[in-house]
Amino acid sequence: MAQVTYYTEEGLEKLKAELKQLESVERPKISQQIAEARDKGDLSENAEYDAAKEAQGLLEAKISKLKETLSNARLIDESQMDNSKAYILSNVRIKNLQNNAELTYTLVAENEANLKTGKISVESPIGKGLLGKEVGDIAEIKVPRGVLKFEIIEISR
């Protein structure tokens, strides 16, 4: 059974838009490439045809995977969320106890993670370590360089 993944409305719309792009733009483009390559004659020695068929197979696999992801996607109802603990969609302000640096992250689904915008996956080591923590808790998170300790300063939506 496929794993249910939770998304923000923005993240879910992004997935739907990507699927629409692949089905309505990329699929016809590859079909056209196959038709053009087929018109060039002998298919047994036609590298363009082989490449187009391979690209079609990869595209169809990607479309299939995206459809499966969407069928198991659930929209998060932010109005029903508890701010007392860090969960998906929480904005968590933390302090690194080793260097006193303060960071703020938004916990999101893996597909929505983008460190540049401060969104980290709940599947990442830091994301997993913050889940379920409350303000004042110390999260000890194992990373490749050892164990980091973060104090939870604030949780908001």
Secondary structure, DSSP 8 states (H G I E B T S, - for coil): ----EEE-HHHHHHHHHHHHHIIIIIHHHHHHHHHHHHTTS-GGG-HHHHHHHHHHHHHHHHHHHHHHHHHTEEE--GGG--TTB--TT-EEEEEETTT--EEEEEEE-GGG-BGGGTEEETTSHHHHHHTT-BTT-EEEEEETTEEEEEEEEEEE-
